[in-house]
Amino acid sequence: MIVLLVIIYVTFVSLGLPDALLGSGWPTMYQGLGVPMASAGIISMIIFGGTILSSFASGRVVRRLGFGLTAAISVTMTATALLGISLSGNFIMICLWAIPLGLGAGSIDSSLNNFIALYYNAKYMNWLHCFWGVGASISPIIMSFALDEWNSWNLGYRIVGIFQICLAVFLFATLPLWKRVNKIETDEVDTKKADISFKKLFSLPAAKETLVAFFCYCSVEVTVALWGSSYLVTARNVPASTAASWIALYYGGITVGRFLSGILAIKFDTKQMVRIGVTSVAIGIAILFTPLPSIMMLVALFFIGLGCAPIFPSLLHETPTNFGSENSQTMIGVQMGCAYMGSTLMPPLFGLIATKISYHALPFFLGIFLTLMIVLLKISNKKLKSLS
């Protein structure tokens, strides 16, 4: 199982790589493409729209293909899409390639999260998302390097696409190792019970509150990822190439935080980990409100990333306990779908707000969704506690 865990972790590095490319490269991309700055929201909506669809379908996909083949096909789709974007010279082509980029991420994301939640303890879940953060931290650096050395955002996408092709080849070569996983899944999870309907799933105690909390969380995380660089450029007068590298610190905060969360999870339970994360995010947002020098935005981004670190994996890891292991694959798929709905809808909404009002609205926008998430989690925890 150790070899398999390594494969899963490497796969999550690949999932993180594309996520930061658009936000870090967009301040340069939109000028060459001849589109408004807010158009990044359209691309983001298409990517996450595809991810939502594949997340909701993840239960059926994994039962039909198995974990290994799902991972291999998913990475192949994202690799092809990234190379397609790197060869695109207009906005429409990028939008078309965004479709397979989104579809390639959803099934593997939700299925591997469920597998770790079922068969490993909380520290491994945090470290799983730590490896996502490794990929998300590396890609802004790659984009910054491509912009500084070659003044080419296309090259940034191409480098990441080539890496993902290599990973896809590796995953296809290791498919025999996943046969054991498929047997474990078949033996330990009743597939008939796993086919719970969405209607029954939504009727479970605290389900609705939990799902909306996932929506709010990703609204915060992805809005910072997509518009953080633009916020630094327009509201804080940071050069575009510098802003791209500073966003890497945000993802670095997520990565470091998830590594530390894996250690802290040995001592603290998941609810405590979520509270620690929420506090750190609140501190980071509070710094954004201040008129401090631009360099302090590095601190703000790091604290927000550090706080985001334990929230998502901790909430996912609680799923089998809160809603039953027989429901966990479908529930995690729906949770991921709701999370991606937040990722899809709210960053474009902020782009519209920023265009009509100002990019200075970013901390207000983030603060609203953080507060709503806190309230929903309190209600959810109260309902679940009353059942125990």
Summary of the structure (lengths in Angstrom):
residues: 388
radius of gyration: 19.6
end to end distance: 32.7
largest distance: 59.3
contacts: 1508
relative contact order: 0.16
helix: 88%
strand: 0%
